[in-house]
Amino acid sequence: MATDFFEKVYKVVKQIPAGRVTSYGAIASYLGAPRSSRAVGYAMNASHSDADVPAHRVVNRKGLLTGKHHFQGSNLMNQLLESEGVKVVDDQVQDLAYVFWDPTDELDEME
């Protein structure tokens, strides 16, 4: 069921530290569904009513703010990231390798 998958996604996203980002694909891979990046994106789109899910910390594999149009205001995702110290230029996270958070390296396997 999609909501079960979404809840697993939210559990991972809530672990992303401030000032770090991860990708849709990294989350999908961590959850054992490496071809489900798009489903992770759908989960992020559906999460905006939950302030506990820092959806702004999830970007595409190149660091692009592809989900920014799902935030209120045209620059909110960018502003949220920059308020945490993540540099964004032209809707792309700078120094991605430095700020990238890989759930596989950081989290124990979830049940």
PyMOL commands that set and color helices and strands:
alter all, ss='L'
color gray80, all
select helices_A, chain A and resi 2-13+24-30+37-46+55-57+68-70+76-83+96-99+103-106
alter helices_A, ss='H'
color red, helices_A
select strands_A, chain A and resi 22-23+58-59+88-89+92-93
alter strands_A, ss='S'
color yellow, strands_A
deselect
rebuild
show_as cartoon
